[in-house]
C-alpha cells in the first residue's frame, strides 16, 4: 500500500517511523512490567515499595516510565549497532556477525548495569543483596536486551522499500516478548535465584504473590 512506501529506494533499509518505534516499545515494555518484573521480585530479591495503584502487582507509573527509558535505550543502541555495521561493511560475513553479537552483548550488559546502579538511588525500589544485583542481576536483566536490541533494529530492514505495517510491528514485539520469557524461565530452572527465597523455586513467577 502507498501508506507503507518508503522513499527514496536507495537501499534495503527503510527507517522505522516514530509510531512504529513507539508501538514496538510499548508492547515490549508492557510485557516486561506485567510479567518479567515478578522474576526480579522472586529470583533477584527486588521490590517496589512506593504507594501506588498497581496492575498485576506493578505500580502503574512504572508502565509509563518504562516506555520512556526503553525507547531511549533502543534508539541509542540502534545508532551504535548501525555504526558498527557500517564500519565493518566490507569485512567477511563471519566477522560482521561476531562483531554484531559482541556489540549487542556489551550494549545490553552495560545498559542493564547502568540502570541497576541509577535506580538503586530510588528510595522505593529495594534489593536484598545489592552486590549480586549489580553483577549477576544485571546479567539477568540484560537478557531483555540480548533479544530486543537486534529485533528492534529489524524495523529498519524491511526489503523492497516497504515499511512494516503496525500489525507486523506488533507481532514482532510480541515474538520478542515470548522469546525473552522463555529465556528468563530457562534461567529460573537452571541458574535459579540469587537470593535465599522460597519464591525462587516457584512455577510461573507472575503467579506468585510475594508483595503483600
Secondary structure as UniProt FT lines:
FT   HELIX           2..4
FT   HELIX           18..31
FT   HELIX           32..36
FT   HELIX           37..43
FT   STRAND          46..48
FT   STRAND          54..55
FT   TURN            56..57
FT   STRAND          58..59
FT   HELIX           60..87
FT   TURN            88..90
FT   HELIX           93..119
FT   TURN            120..121
FT   TURN            123..124
FT   STRAND          125..127
FT   HELIX           130..132
FT   HELIX           133..137
FT   HELIX           138..153
FT   HELIX           154..156
FT   HELIX           159..161
FT   HELIX           166..190
FT   HELIX           198..201
FT   HELIX           205..207
//
